[in-house]
Amino acid sequence: MAQLSLYVDDSTMEDLRRDAAREGKTLSKYAAGVLRERKERNGWPRGFFNLYGACDDDTFVVPPEIPWELDAPRKTL
């Protein structure tokens, strides 16, 4: 199995240890899981898609459709 050495500040290390302990995992298993999850997420933060509709603001509305004649011309490939 491959090994990885990381240099992180004390605050980050405390956070990692706390999060690993909360999930009942070793630091190595927790860090590997975080990296694996990041790869699988493809860059979207955890819970990102759960935010849809979370903003209570009446000014957020679906914009009207653009009339076809005003739409930008398309080019074929």
Rosetta blueprint (number, residue, H / E / L):
1 M L
2 A L
3 Q L
4 L L
5 S L
6 L L
7 Y L
8 V L
9 D L
10 D H
11 S H
12 T H
13 M H
14 E H
15 D H
16 L H
17 R H
18 R H
19 D H
20 A H
21 A H
22 R H
23 E L
24 G L
25 K L
26 T L
27 L H
28 S H
29 K H
30 Y H
31 A H
32 A H
33 G H
34 V H
35 L H
36 R H
37 E H
38 R H
39 K H
40 E H
41 R H
42 N L
43 G L
44 W L
45 P L
46 R L
47 G L
48 F H
49 F H
50 N H
51 L H
52 Y L
53 G L
54 A L
55 C L
56 D L
57 D L
58 D L
59 T L
60 F L
61 V L
62 V L
63 P L
64 P L
65 E L
66 I L
67 P L
68 W H
69 E H
70 L H
71 D L
72 A L
73 P L
74 R L
75 K L
76 T L
77 L L
